[in-house]
């Protein structure tokens, strides 16, 4: 096992929004051991890097990325660690696609993450951002997270992690390698029914299938960002080829040739209008990455 190296990569191919300038180098390690070797090499040379999961909830700026981009696509194993009649403990690597994990849970009749049905991205990204929907959150089922911190691999128990709304509490981790997840046994029929219900709700209320970065802004305490944006009259607003979704106002859609500059400009337009209408300052949920806007 080794690494795949790609030079001068356009990052739009790695983001669900289909936006992003070039990265000088993308590295795809094929094993955890190779990843640790890459990290050691980058650290010794003092080369900055970023880890990119499924590219959802991310805006890469038009000027691209100067850092080395590490993608963990090959680190996607799911292993059963412990099992009894009521619960199952899994170890899931960070590169596992979240929806592939949910398919595994459905086959095994394991409950605890059904509300995350339809959310794109990887397990690592879901851990870092504490992905959630319909009163389910990723960190609800976490027992411990394996990370690289200070060049060393650590297994951090949940009681040592300060997680919260859209915050996994893993900010000091250089890389998230995976997590121990505890799921409850259930029937495949009941798990499948809940997943189907949540997916149907998403299809009715979110622009699934269109190029977006997911929710743009965090929900203010006790309020819905999407509702505030809608009530402020922002649905359908555009900047270039970026449009505030007419299905869910907290999603911005790339209608074809949208740029990061367009996206950020539309964010500022929406924030200004919401603040003028309700005196609420919207805070971005998406992660903005890059060296600048060309």
N, C-alpha and C positions, 0 to 999 in steps of 0.2 A: 504494500500500500504506500501511496505517496501523496503528491499534491498536484493539482491542476493549476496552472498559472495562465491568466489571460491579461493581455496588455491593451491599453487604450480602449476601454469598454464603455459604451454609452449606457448610463445607469437607468435610462428609461425602460430598458428591457428587464430590469430587476425590480421595478416598482409597480404596484397595482394602479397607480395614477398615470403611469406611462409618461413620466416627466423626469428629467435629470440629465445634467451634463456628464462629461466623461470622467472616469477614474483611470489613473495611470496604471494601476495594477489591481487585479482581483485574484485572490487566492482561495482555492477550494480544497481544504485538507480532506483526506479520505479516512482518517481515523483520529481518535482523541490523542494518541501518541504523536502523530504527525502535527496536529494542531499545536500541541505544547512545544514541539520543536520549532515551529514557525514563530510562536510567540517569543520564545527565548532568543531567536535570531533577530527579530524586530527590536526587542528590548535592548539587546547588546549593541545594536547599531543606532539606537534612539530614533527609530522610525515610527511615527504615529500611525495608528490603525483604527478602523471602526469595524464593528461586526454588524452585518445586515442579515436579517432573517428573511421573511417572505416578502418584504418590501411594502407591506400594508402599513397604514398609519405613519407614513414617511414621505417627506417632501425633500428631494435632492435638488439643490439649487442649480441654476443654469450654468454657473461657472464650474460645476463639477466638484470632484473630491480630490484633494491632494494626498489624503491618507491612503494607505493600503486598505483595501476592502477585503474582509474575511467573510466568506459564506460557509455555513455549516450544513449544507444540503445532504452530505453523505453521512452525517452523524444523526441517524434517524431511527435508531433501534428502540423497541419497547420490550422490556424484560419483566417477567413476573418474579418478584422477590419473595413475597410471603402470601399465603392464602389461607383462609378459613371459611366457615360456612356463611359468615356475614360480610367480610371485607376482603379486599385484595390490595396488596401493596405493589405498585409498579415503579420501575425506574425507566424514565423516558428521556432520551437524548434531546438536546435543544433544537436540532435541525429537523425534528419530526414535524411534518405539516399538521396543524391543529385539526383539520378536518379528517386527515388520515388517522389521527389518534381517536377521534370520535367514532369513526367507522370501526376501529378495533374495539372500543368500549361497547358499541352496539352488538357486535358479534359475540362478545364475552358476557353480555348482560350486566354491565357495570354502570352504576349511576353516580352522578355528582357533577357532571359538566354539560348536561343536555342544553342548557341555555346558551352555550357558546356555539351551537350549531349555526353554520353559515358565516362565521367569522373567519376571514382569511388569515394567512400568516403562519408562523411556526410556534412551537411550544416555547422556545426561548423568548420570542417576542411577547408571547402571552404572559410569561412569567415576569419579564421586565416591566411591562405595562399593566399587569394585573387585569388582563382582559376580562370583560364581563358583560352580561346582558340578562334581563329577566330574573334578577335577584340571584344569579349565579356569578361567581368570580373564580378566576383561576386559582388564586391563593387559598380558596376555601378547602381545596383537597390536597394542598401541599403539606408534606411532612418535613421535608428538608430540600435544599437546593445545593447542587454541586457547582462551584464557581472557581475561577482562577482569580486570585487576589494577591497582589504583591509578588507575582511570579509563582505562587504556590497554589496547589489544588486544595480546596477546603469544602467540607460538607457542612453547611450552615443549617441548623435546625430552625423550624418555623418560629419558635419563641424568641429567636434572636433577630428576626426580620421585621422591620417596621413597615409593613405593607398598609395600603389604604386604597381609596378610590383612584383607580387608574395609576396606581403606584405600587410596584412590586417590592420596593424597599431594597433594591439590589444595586443602587447607584455606585457603590464603591467596588463592584465587581468589574474586572477587566473583561472577562468573558463568562457567560452562563453556559455551563456544559450540559446540564440536565437537572432533573428533579425526581424525588420520590413522591409519588402520588398515592393517596389512599382513597379507594372507591368502594362504594357499597354494592353488594350483590343484589340484582333485581332480575326480572324476566326480560328477555330481549323484546317481547311484545310491549311491555310498559315503557322501557327505555326508548324504543323506536317510536312509540306513539307520542311521547313528549318531544322528541327531536323533530318529528314531522310537524307538530303543532307550532313549535317555535320557528321553524323554517318557513311555514306558511305565513305566520305573522310578519316575519322579516320581509317576505316577498310583497306583502301588501303595503308595508310602511317604509321600506328602504329601497334605494335604486340598485338592487342586486344585479350584477352582470354588467354594470356600466363602470368605466374606469374612474375610480375615486380612491381616496386615501382613508375611507371610513369617516368617522365623526371628526370634524375639524376642531371643534371647541369642547372643552369639558363642560359638564352640566354645573351651573352655579348651585350652591347649596339650596336644596328644596325646590329647584326650578329646572326646567328643561331648556337647554340651549336652543334646540331645534324649534321649540314653540316660540321662544323670544324672537328668534330670527324671522320666523314666519309672521308673527304679529307686527314686527317692525317693517313688514312689506318687502322683505328681501328675496323671497322666492322668485326664481327666474332672472335675478340680477346677473350680469356678465362682466367679465374683463377678458378681452380677447376671446379665446375659445374655452375659458373656464366659466362654468355656470353654477349658480346656487340651485341645487336640485329642486324640482317642482314636486317630487315625491316626499322628500325629507330635507328640510332646510339646513340641517347641520352636515349635509354631504355636499361637496363641490365636485362637479363632473367635468372631466376633460372631454370636450366635444370633438377633439381631433388634433389640433396643433397648439394646445395650451402650453404655457411656459410657467416656470416657477415664479417669474416676475408677475405674470398675470394672476397667479394663485395668491401670492402675498398681497398684491394690490386689492384683490377682491376680499381677502380676509380683513384688511384695514377698513374697506368700505362698509362691510357688514358690522364690524365692531363699533365703528363710529355711529352707525344708524341705531344699533341696539342701545348704545350708551345714551344717545340723545332721547330715545323713546322711554327707557326704563331705568337709566342711571345704573346699569349693570355692566361691569367690565368683563367681557368674555376672555377666557384664558385658553390659549391653544392646547389641544390634546395631541395633535400630530407633532412628530419630531422633525425639526428642520435641520438638514445636514448639508454641508458644503462650504466652499471657500468664498462664495460671493455670487452675485448675479451679474452676468455679462450684459 
